[in-house]
Amino acid sequence: MNSGTVQYSGVKYSGEIPSVYTDDDKKKRYVKKDGSCNMVVRHVPEKWLLWITDIFTTLVEIRWRVMFLTFALSYILSWLFFGILFWIIALTHGDMKDPNNEPCVYEVRSFTAAFLFSLETQTTIGYGFRGMSESCMIAIIVVTIQDVISVFIDTFVIGIAVAKMASARKRAQTVGFSNCALISFRDGHLCLSWRVGDFRRNHMVEGTAHAQLVRQLAHSTGKVNVIYKDLSIEENNIILATPTTIVHKISPGSPLYKVSLKDLRKENFELVVSFTYMDDCTGILHQTRTSYTPSEILWGQHFQEMIRVTRRNYRVDYALFNHTVKVLVPELSAEEYDLKKCSQQPKHKPLHISSPTAAVELVNGKSLEAEKASTSSAVQEQKL
């Protein structure tokens, strides 16, 4: 932006959805808002073999209705398989033809009776009508094998159900990010910030925040390169007892250092943020992810305070989790703002910028008013 009167921006907030939209909303996200990767894997060699080899992980990741269907079929097919075996044993032993013959299995003289005997054996119902005889060793061996297999099926079903209920993905849904990220002043510097909070009362330990800027570069040949750039985060180790604002200082090493509000609306990057933590109740490692497009990064906004301190406790109002308030922020990039600040700063006295109003006046050339405003703000802070 040229020198002279500088515009500042505070994007208006309407509910929980950002009010600034660009063409990148129509593009496909690299990471969806719920943290899942927006990709389809095709032509994987021996895909079905890989799924069967790691059958436990496959069953944990499938949906509940598919898992219930799979387990129901495993029980029904096992009952049917051993029922057929008992029916064949009864046929070869002659139990169907001669009612006076000593049978292998009592009261099994049809396929239906053989299936019911298989079901009763595997589920240990034991109605008392059908049972084994000592005169048929092959039937005894088949019953023993069926009992062992039924124990394995029960163990597998219970293990998969417990693993799905204790899945880190489900726990991660109770830790959420704000719907939008913000750019505003913090300690006289432009900063990018977003919120993370735990919607349960359990506290996290050893939580670590991480952020990456993802860009897709498409070549004329059709090749697409995905470029990742890490963003440095101040105080990324967090104990998430209350909602926390994660801050990235837009310094000279930041990929956003040369991005102004006008440039931001033309950008096509995606900000992917994550929070990796350990639940102090279960000790399981979890990770929550989301992403922000340039249209979801609001310029000139602050998160509204949602924590109130009472005599007995801290009160957190999650109704204000996504609420923001408008502040004055120049529409300059961090690089342009630093150059303006250095060019108008007196050499004999360092200038302390502590308020957005003073920053805007400084950029507009009102260095004296900015100095007075910043000095008064610093005095008030010392008194407080």
C-alpha positions as CSV (number, residue, x, y, z in Angstrom):
1,M,0.0,0.0,0.0
2,N,1.3,3.5,-0.9
3,S,2.2,6.0,1.7
4,G,-0.5,8.5,2.9
5,T,-3.7,7.8,4.5
6,V,-3.9,4.2,5.4
7,Q,-7.1,2.3,5.6
8,Y,-7.7,0.0,8.5
9,S,-10.1,-2.9,8.7
10,G,-12.2,-4.7,11.2
11,V,-14.2,-7.3,9.4
12,K,-17.8,-7.4,10.7
13,Y,-18.8,-10.5,12.5
14,S,-22.2,-12.2,11.8
15,G,-22.9,-15.1,14.0
16,E,-20.3,-17.9,13.9
17,I,-19.5,-17.8,10.2
18,P,-16.9,-15.4,8.8
19,S,-18.4,-12.6,6.7
20,V,-15.5,-12.4,4.2
21,Y,-15.7,-15.0,1.4
22,T,-13.5,-15.5,-1.6
23,D,-13.2,-17.9,-4.4
24,D,-11.2,-20.4,-2.3
25,D,-14.5,-21.4,-0.6
26,K,-15.4,-23.2,-3.8
27,K,-12.1,-25.1,-3.9
28,K,-11.6,-28.5,-2.2
29,R,-10.0,-28.4,1.2
30,Y,-6.8,-30.3,1.9
31,V,-8.1,-30.9,5.5
32,K,-11.8,-30.6,6.3
33,K,-13.1,-28.7,9.2
34,D,-13.6,-31.9,11.2
35,G,-10.0,-32.8,10.8
36,S,-10.3,-35.5,8.2
37,C,-8.1,-35.5,5.1
38,N,-10.0,-34.7,1.9
39,M,-8.4,-37.3,-0.3
40,V,-9.3,-40.4,-2.2
41,V,-6.7,-43.2,-2.5
42,R,-6.9,-45.1,-5.7
43,H,-5.1,-48.0,-7.4
44,V,-3.4,-49.3,-4.2
45,P,-1.6,-52.5,-5.0
46,E,-3.2,-55.5,-3.2
47,K,-5.5,-53.2,-1.3
48,W,-7.8,-56.0,0.0
49,L,-4.9,-58.0,1.1
50,L,-3.6,-55.1,3.2
51,W,-7.0,-54.6,4.8
52,I,-7.2,-58.3,5.7
53,T,-3.6,-58.5,7.0
54,D,-4.4,-55.6,9.4
55,I,-7.9,-56.8,10.1
56,F,-8.0,-55.4,13.6
57,T,-7.3,-51.8,12.5
58,T,-9.7,-52.2,9.6
59,L,-12.6,-53.2,11.9
60,V,-11.8,-50.4,14.3
61,E,-11.9,-47.8,11.5
62,I,-15.1,-49.0,9.8
63,R,-18.5,-47.6,10.7
64,W,-20.6,-49.2,13.5
65,R,-23.3,-50.5,11.2
66,V,-20.8,-52.3,9.1
67,M,-19.1,-53.7,12.2
68,F,-22.4,-55.0,13.5
69,L,-23.2,-56.6,10.2
70,T,-19.8,-58.2,10.1
71,F,-20.0,-59.6,13.6
72,A,-23.6,-60.9,13.0
73,L,-22.5,-62.7,9.9
74,S,-19.5,-64.2,11.7
75,Y,-21.8,-65.7,14.3
76,I,-24.5,-66.8,11.8
77,L,-22.0,-68.3,9.4
78,S,-20.2,-70.2,12.1
79,W,-23.5,-71.7,13.4
80,L,-24.5,-72.6,9.9
81,F,-21.1,-74.2,9.1
82,F,-21.0,-76.4,12.2
83,G,-24.7,-77.2,11.8
84,I,-23.9,-78.6,8.3
85,L,-21.0,-80.6,9.9
86,F,-23.4,-82.1,12.5
87,W,-26.0,-82.8,9.8
88,I,-23.4,-84.7,7.7
89,I,-22.2,-86.6,10.8
90,A,-25.8,-87.6,11.5
91,L,-26.3,-88.7,7.9
92,T,-23.1,-90.8,7.7
93,H,-23.9,-92.4,11.1
94,G,-27.4,-93.4,10.0
95,D,-29.3,-91.3,12.6
96,M,-31.8,-90.2,10.0
97,K,-32.8,-93.7,8.9
98,D,-32.9,-95.8,12.1
99,P,-34.5,-94.1,15.1
100,N,-33.5,-97.0,17.3
101,N,-29.8,-96.6,16.5
102,E,-27.6,-95.0,19.1
103,P,-27.1,-91.4,17.6
104,C,-24.0,-89.2,17.7
105,V,-26.1,-86.3,18.8
106,Y,-29.4,-86.9,20.6
107,E,-32.6,-85.4,19.0
108,V,-30.7,-84.4,15.8
109,R,-32.4,-86.1,13.0
110,S,-32.8,-83.2,10.5
111,F,-30.9,-80.2,9.3
112,T,-32.9,-77.8,11.4
113,A,-32.2,-79.8,14.5
114,A,-28.5,-79.9,13.6
115,F,-28.5,-76.1,13.2
116,L,-30.2,-75.6,16.5
117,F,-27.7,-77.9,18.2
118,S,-24.8,-75.8,16.7
119,L,-26.4,-72.6,18.0
120,E,-27.0,-74.0,21.5
121,T,-23.5,-75.3,21.7
122,Q,-21.8,-72.1,20.7
123,T,-24.0,-69.8,22.8
124,T,-24.0,-72.3,25.7
125,I,-27.8,-72.2,25.9
126,G,-28.3,-75.9,26.7
127,Y,-32.1,-76.5,26.6
128,G,-31.6,-80.1,27.6
129,F,-33.2,-81.8,24.6
130,R,-30.1,-82.2,22.4
131,G,-26.7,-83.4,23.6
132,M,-23.6,-85.5,22.7
133,S,-23.3,-89.2,23.0
134,E,-20.1,-91.1,23.9
135,S,-20.3,-93.4,21.0
136,C,-19.3,-90.9,18.3
137,M,-15.7,-89.5,18.6
138,I,-15.9,-87.3,15.5
139,A,-18.8,-85.4,16.8
140,I,-17.0,-84.8,20.1
141,I,-14.0,-83.4,18.2
142,V,-16.2,-81.1,16.2
143,V,-17.9,-79.8,19.3
144,T,-14.5,-79.1,20.9
145,I,-13.3,-77.2,17.8
146,Q,-16.5,-75.1,17.8
147,D,-16.2,-74.2,21.4
148,V,-12.6,-73.0,20.9
149,I,-13.6,-70.9,17.8
150,S,-16.6,-69.4,19.6
151,V,-14.2,-68.2,22.4
152,F,-12.0,-66.5,19.8
153,I,-15.0,-64.8,18.1
154,D,-16.3,-63.5,21.4
155,T,-12.9,-62.1,22.4
156,F,-12.5,-60.5,19.0
157,V,-15.9,-58.9,19.1
158,I,-15.5,-57.5,22.6
159,G,-12.0,-56.2,21.8
160,I,-13.1,-54.4,18.7
161,A,-16.1,-52.8,20.4
162,V,-14.0,-51.6,23.3
163,A,-11.4,-50.2,20.9
164,K,-14.0,-48.3,18.9
165,M,-15.6,-46.8,22.0
166,A,-12.2,-45.7,23.3
167,S,-11.1,-44.4,19.9
168,A,-8.9,-41.3,20.0
169,R,-11.0,-40.0,17.1
170,K,-14.1,-39.9,19.3
171,R,-12.3,-38.2,22.2
172,A,-10.9,-35.6,19.8
173,Q,-14.4,-34.5,18.9
174,T,-14.7,-33.0,22.4
175,V,-11.7,-30.8,21.8
176,G,-12.5,-28.1,19.3
177,F,-11.1,-25.1,17.5
178,S,-12.8,-21.8,16.8
179,N,-14.6,-21.4,13.5
180,C,-12.3,-18.7,12.3
181,A,-8.7,-17.4,12.9
182,L,-8.0,-13.8,13.5
183,I,-5.3,-11.2,12.6
184,S,-4.8,-8.4,15.1
185,F,-2.2,-6.6,17.2
186,R,-0.6,-8.2,20.2
187,D,2.2,-6.3,22.0
188,G,2.6,-4.0,19.0
189,H,3.0,-6.8,16.4
190,L,0.6,-8.3,13.9
191,C,-0.3,-11.8,15.1
192,L,-2.4,-14.6,13.8
193,S,-4.5,-16.4,16.5
194,W,-7.1,-19.0,16.9
195,R,-8.8,-20.7,19.9
196,V,-8.8,-24.2,21.2
197,G,-10.9,-25.5,24.0
198,D,-11.9,-28.7,25.7
199,F,-15.7,-29.1,26.0
200,R,-15.3,-31.7,28.8
201,R,-14.1,-31.1,32.4
202,N,-11.1,-33.4,32.0
203,H,-7.9,-31.5,31.8
204,M,-5.2,-32.3,29.3
205,V,-1.5,-32.8,30.0
206,E,1.5,-32.3,27.7
207,G,-0.6,-30.6,25.0
208,T,1.3,-29.3,22.0
209,A,-0.1,-26.9,19.3
210,H,1.2,-27.0,15.8
211,A,0.4,-25.1,12.6
212,Q,1.3,-25.4,8.9
213,L,0.6,-23.4,5.9
214,V,-0.3,-25.6,3.0
215,R,-0.2,-24.5,-0.6
216,Q,-1.0,-26.3,-3.8
217,L,1.0,-25.4,-6.9
218,A,-0.4,-26.7,-10.2
219,H,1.9,-26.9,-13.2
220,S,0.8,-26.7,-16.8
221,T,1.7,-30.4,-17.2
222,G,-1.0,-31.3,-14.7
223,K,1.4,-32.0,-11.9
224,V,0.5,-30.7,-8.4
225,N,3.0,-29.9,-5.7
226,V,1.9,-29.6,-2.1
227,I,4.2,-27.3,-0.1
228,Y,4.2,-27.2,3.7
229,K,5.5,-24.3,5.8
230,D,5.6,-24.5,9.5
231,L,4.4,-21.5,11.6
232,S,6.2,-20.8,14.8
233,I,3.8,-20.6,17.8
234,E,4.5,-18.8,21.0
235,E,4.0,-21.0,24.0
236,N,2.9,-24.1,22.1
237,N,3.0,-26.3,25.2
238,I,-0.4,-26.0,26.8
239,I,-2.3,-27.4,29.7
240,L,-5.8,-27.1,28.4
241,A,-7.8,-26.4,31.6
242,T,-9.6,-23.4,30.1
243,P,-10.0,-22.3,26.4
244,T,-6.7,-21.0,25.1
245,T,-5.8,-18.6,22.3
246,I,-2.9,-19.9,20.2
247,V,-0.8,-17.1,18.8
248,H,1.6,-16.9,15.8
249,K,3.6,-13.8,15.6
250,I,3.9,-12.5,12.0
251,S,7.6,-11.9,12.1
252,P,10.1,-11.6,9.2
253,G,10.4,-15.4,9.1
254,S,6.7,-16.0,8.8
255,P,5.1,-16.9,5.5
256,L,2.5,-14.3,6.2
257,Y,5.0,-11.5,6.7
258,K,4.3,-9.9,3.3
259,V,0.6,-10.6,3.2
260,S,-1.8,-7.6,3.6
261,L,-5.6,-7.7,3.8
262,K,-5.8,-7.2,0.0
263,D,-3.4,-10.0,-0.6
264,L,-5.1,-12.2,1.9
265,R,-8.3,-12.1,0.0
266,K,-6.4,-13.3,-3.1
267,E,-4.5,-16.1,-1.5
268,N,-5.2,-19.8,-2.0
269,F,-3.3,-21.3,0.9
270,E,-4.8,-23.4,3.8
271,L,-3.9,-23.0,7.4
272,V,-3.8,-26.5,9.0
273,V,-3.7,-26.5,12.8
274,S,-3.5,-29.4,15.2
275,F,-3.4,-30.0,18.9
276,T,-1.8,-33.2,20.2
277,Y,-2.4,-34.1,23.8
278,M,-2.7,-36.9,26.3
279,D,-5.9,-37.5,28.3
280,D,-5.2,-37.6,32.0
281,C,-8.1,-40.0,32.6
282,T,-7.2,-42.7,30.0
283,G,-3.5,-41.9,29.2
284,I,-4.3,-42.2,25.5
285,L,-2.6,-39.9,23.0
286,H,-5.1,-37.8,20.9
287,Q,-4.9,-35.3,18.1
288,T,-7.5,-32.7,17.1
289,R,-7.1,-31.0,13.7
290,T,-8.9,-28.4,11.6
291,S,-8.1,-26.0,8.8
292,Y,-8.7,-22.3,7.9
293,T,-8.9,-20.9,4.4
294,P,-8.2,-17.2,3.7
295,S,-11.9,-16.5,3.9
296,E,-12.0,-17.8,7.4
297,I,-9.2,-15.6,8.6
298,L,-10.7,-12.4,9.9
299,W,-8.6,-9.2,9.7
300,G,-9.1,-6.7,12.6
301,Q,-10.8,-9.0,15.1
302,H,-10.2,-10.0,18.7
303,F,-11.7,-13.0,20.5
304,Q,-14.3,-12.0,23.1
305,E,-13.4,-12.8,26.7
306,M,-15.2,-15.9,27.9
307,I,-13.6,-16.5,31.3
308,R,-14.9,-14.9,34.4
309,V,-13.2,-15.2,37.8
310,T,-15.5,-15.6,40.9
311,R,-14.6,-16.1,44.5
312,R,-14.8,-19.8,44.3
313,N,-13.9,-20.8,40.7
314,Y,-13.3,-19.8,37.1
315,R,-16.5,-19.6,34.9
316,V,-16.2,-20.4,31.2
317,D,-19.0,-19.4,28.9
318,Y,-18.7,-21.5,25.8
319,A,-21.4,-19.5,24.1
320,L,-18.7,-16.9,23.5
321,F,-16.2,-19.4,22.1
322,N,-16.5,-18.2,18.5
323,H,-17.5,-14.6,19.2
324,T,-15.2,-11.8,18.2
325,V,-15.0,-8.0,18.7
326,K,-13.9,-5.5,16.1
327,V,-10.6,-3.7,16.6
328,L,-8.6,-1.2,14.5
329,V,-5.9,-2.8,12.4
330,P,-4.2,-1.2,9.4
331,E,-4.7,-3.1,6.1
332,L,-0.9,-3.2,5.7
333,S,1.2,-6.3,5.7
334,A,3.5,-6.9,8.7
335,E,6.5,-6.0,6.6
336,E,4.9,-2.7,5.5
337,Y,3.8,-1.9,9.0
338,D,7.3,-2.5,10.4
339,L,8.9,-0.3,7.7
340,K,6.4,2.5,8.5
341,K,7.1,2.2,12.2
342,C,10.8,2.3,11.7
343,S,10.7,5.2,9.4
344,Q,8.6,7.4,11.7
345,Q,10.1,6.3,15.0
346,P,12.3,9.0,16.7
347,K,15.9,7.9,16.9
348,H,16.5,9.5,20.3
349,K,13.6,7.8,22.0
350,P,12.2,4.3,21.5
351,L,8.5,4.3,20.7
352,H,6.3,1.8,22.5
353,I,3.2,0.7,20.6
354,S,0.7,-1.0,22.8
355,S,-2.8,-0.2,21.4
356,P,-4.3,-0.7,17.9
357,T,-5.4,2.9,17.8
358,A,-1.9,4.1,18.3
359,A,-0.7,1.7,15.6
360,V,-3.2,3.1,13.1
361,E,-2.3,6.7,13.9
362,L,1.4,5.8,13.5
363,V,0.9,4.4,10.1
364,N,-1.1,7.5,9.0
365,G,1.8,9.7,10.0
366,K,0.5,10.9,13.3
367,S,3.6,9.9,15.2
368,L,3.1,12.5,18.0
369,E,-0.5,11.4,18.7
370,A,0.6,7.8,18.5
371,E,3.4,8.4,20.9
372,K,1.1,10.1,23.4
373,A,-1.5,7.4,23.1
374,S,1.0,4.6,23.4
375,T,2.7,6.4,26.4
376,S,-0.7,6.8,28.2
377,S,-1.5,3.2,27.5
378,A,1.8,2.1,29.0
379,V,1.2,4.2,32.1
380,Q,-2.3,2.8,32.5
381,E,-0.9,-0.7,32.2
382,Q,1.7,0.0,34.9
383,K,-1.0,1.3,37.2
384,L,-3.2,-1.7,36.7
